[in-house]
Amino acid sequence: MKTFLATAATLLLLASCKSGNDAADAYGNFESTEVIVSAEATGRLLRFDVEEGQVLAENAVVGGIDSTQLHLRKAQLGANIKAVQSRMPEVNPQLAVIRQQIATQQKEKARIENLLKANAATPKQLDDINGVIALLEKQYASTSSSLNTQVSGLSSETQPLEYQVAQVKDQLAQTRILNPANGTVLVKYVEAGEVVNYGKPLYKLADLRTMYLRAYISGNQLSGVKTGQTVNVGIDQPDGTIKQLSGTISWISPEAEFTPKTVQTREERVHQVYALKVRVNNDGSLKIGMPGEMRIAK
């Protein structure tokens, strides 16, 4: 069907080149940018609030896929993390005991130093207390290093589990079907209750507020058009008149193509044309596949 429409458009174009100035500069059909929304998770489709012709807002939640197994996986990982954390040593309480012992010995050292000045203590007593303090400081350093090593080792065990939890959270988010952009539902591929796999198409969406007339021009017309140029677009009305709309050329093919071979005479097959797109704001009258014509403003 698309081939036939393209062929018809090209034939009309060629005819227009041979006719008078009243003919349009190019003919084509309207199209829109279509997006196929696919499942990002695997499971039963528990909810699917999508109907053909429905207008959906961007980021609207339109359905949900069963996430029971993912919730159970997340709970299991949480329990594993707690089990590892339960083996985590209490660093501060153990070091606090040694710090208190050092502080007590420091006070005793000050007392002996005062007694030594009054000749009420011996140098040996001071040496003994200094030895005790040095031993406690080494014990503090050793215990601190040992506890930090244990904490580091257990933390390295929990980190991969936390990454897995983050992965499961991302998978849970993907069970919510979010509409990616503003648009109208063109085709619905599944129904609620069906089992879907990752990547399975769910529905087709298009923003019909902006339409594109895909038309073809001949090589001798190419110099008269450029992207961003404003042109007139016409569509047929029931009473035989042509409704005029304003459009902007948004794309011009950099390469020429031969006219389609179907229903073409051998002579016409040698003609080359260039495809272009004209962006038109849709007032509600434009539909996908509708024929239209383009006139270059003089």
N, C-alpha and C positions, 0 to 999 in steps of 0.2 A: 504494500500500500504506500509506504514511504517513498519507494522507488518511483511509483507511478506519479505521486504528487510532485516529486522533484522533476520528473520528466515533463509533466504538464507545465510546471512553473518555467522551465527552461524554454519550452516551445513557445509559451506566451511571451517570454522575454525576446526571443528571436523574432517573433512576429512584431513586437513593439518596435524593434530596431528598424523594421522595414516600413512601418506605418507612419502616420503623421505625428505632429507634435502633441496631439491630445492623448496619446498613449502614455501609460505609466513607464517609468524608467526601469523598474524591476518588479517581478512578481515572486511570491513565495508563500510560506505557511508559518503560522505562529507556533512557537514552542516556549517552554518554560524550563528553568533549571530544576531538575527532579532529583530527589534524594531518597535512596532506599535505606530505611532504618532496619538494622538487623539486631538479633539477640546477642548480648554480650555475656550470657551465662547459659548453662545447660540445666534443664529441669522442666517441671510442669508449669504451664502458664496459668497461674492462679487467677489473675485479673488482667483484662485487656479492654480498656475503655476507648476503643477506636472504631469509628464508622466511616465509610466512604462518603466523601463530601463534607466531612466535619472539618472545621477550622481549628487548628491547634496552636497554642501559644508556645513560644520557646521555653524550654526547661520544664514544661508541664509533665507531671508524672501520669503516664497513660496506662501503666500495667505493672505487674510484678511476677517474678518467677520464683518458684518454691526455693527457699533458702534454709530448710531444716538442717540438712547435712552440714552446711557451712557454719551455722550457729553451734552445732555440736562440736565441730572441729575447733572453733574459737574457744569454747568452754574447756575442751581438753588441753589446748595450749596454755590457757590461763592457769589450769591446775598444775601443769608441769612447771610453769614459772614459779608458782607459789612453793612447790616442793623444793626447787633449787634454792629459793630465797630463804626457806626455813633452815637451811644449812649454813647460812651466812653468819659468821661470828660477830659478836657484839664488841666492836673495837674499843669504843670509848670507855665502857665500864671496866674492861680489863686493864687498860692503860691508866685509868684514873686511880686504881689501887696502887700501882707502882709510883705514880706521881705523888700520891699522898705519903708513901713511905719515904720518898726522896725529900719531900718538904719537912717531914718529921726529923730526918737525920740532919737537914740543914739547920734546923733550930738547935738540935743537940750540939752541932759543931760550933754554933755561935756561943752557946753556953760554955763549952769547954774552952774556947778561945778567951772568954772573959775570966774563967777560972785560972787559965794559964798565966794571964797577965798578973793575977793576984797570987801567983805561985801556989794555987790550990789544986792544980792539975799538972799532969806530966805531958811532955811532948808525945809520948807513945799513945796516950789517949786520943790526941788530935790526929795522929797518923792512922789510928784504927778507924776513927769516924770518917776520915777522908777515903779510906779504903772501902768502907761500906757504901758511901755515896757513889764512888766510881763504879762499884759492882752493880748498884741499883740502876745507874744510868746506862750501863751496857745491857742490863736485863731489859730496860725500857726500849732501847733501840732494837734489840733482837726480837722482842715480842711485837713491836710495832711493824717491823719488816715482815715477820711471819704472818701476822693478821692481814696486812695489806696484800700479801701474796695470795692468801686464801680468798679474800674479797675479789681480787682481780680475776682469779681462776673461775670463781662462781659467776662473776659478771659475764665472763666470756661464754659461759654455758647458757645464760639467759638471753644474750643478745640475738643469737640465731632464732630462738623461740619468739622473741619480740618482733623480729622481721617477718616471721611466719604469721603472727597475729595481724600485722599491718597488711600483709598480702590477703589474708582472709577478709579483713575489713573492706579492702578494695573490691574483692569478689562479691561481698555482700552488697556494696553500693551498686554493682553492675546488675544485680537482680532486679533493681528498680529500673523500669523502662522510662527513660526521659526523652521527651520530644526534642530533637536537636535545634529546630528553627521554626519560626513562624511559617505557617503554610496550611494548605488544604490537602486532606487525604485523598489521593487518587485511586489507590488500589489497596485492599486489605488482604493479606495472604494467609493469616492464621486466625483461629478462634480460641477463646478462653477454654482451658482444659486440655489443650494439646501439649505434647511434650516437644520442646524446641531444643535445638543444639546451638552451640556457639556459632555465630555467623549466619544463622538462618534468617532470611528476610521476613520481616513482620508486616511492614506496610510501606507504600511509596508516598512521598510527600513532595509538594511543589508550592512555591510562593507565587500565587497567581496575581498578586498585586502588580508585578512587573512581568511583561511578556516580551518575547523577542521574535521579530519577523526575520526568518532566515530566507534570504532571497539571493538571486544570482544576477551579476552584471557582466556585460561583455568587456573585452579588453579595451575597446576604444572609449568606454565609459569610466574606466578605472581612474584616470587623471582628474575626474570631476568629483570624486568622493574622498573623504578622509575620516578617520575616527574622531568622534566628538562633534561631527557635523550634524546640524539639525535638518531633518527631512520631513516631508509630509507622508503620512501613511493612510491608506484608504481601505475601508472594508465595505462589502456589499450590504445594502439594507433591503428589507422585504419589498419595499415599494420601487425597487430598481435604482434608487439613488446610491451614492457612495458617501459614507460617513468619513470625515477627515479627522485624523488624530496627529498630534505632534510626536515625533520620535527622534532618537539620537543614534547615530551609527556607533556601535560599541566595539565592533570587530570586523576586520577585513582579512580574508584569507591571503597569505603571502604567496600562495601557489595557485596556478590555474589548474582546472580539471576539465576533462572532456565531457561533453554532454552525455547523459546516460544512453546506453545502446538500445534499451528497450523502446519499442514503438518509435524508432527514429529512422529516417531514411539514411542511406549510406553517405549522402552529401552532408547532412546535418551533424553526423558523428564527428566530423573533423573540427567543429567549432569548440573553442575553449571559453570557459566562463570562470568568474571568481565569486566565491561565496562571501556573503557579508551578513551581519546581524544588526538589526535596528531595535534598540530598547524603547519600549512604549509603556507608559503608565496605564494600567488596565482600569477602565471605569466600570468594569463588569460586563462589557459587551464582547470582550475577547475570550476565545476558547482555544485550547490546544488543538492544533491541526487545522484551524480555520484559515482559509486563503486570505491573502492581503496583497496590496500593491504599494510600491514606494515611488514617490516623485521627488526629485531633487529640486529644492527651492531655487528659483531663478533669480 
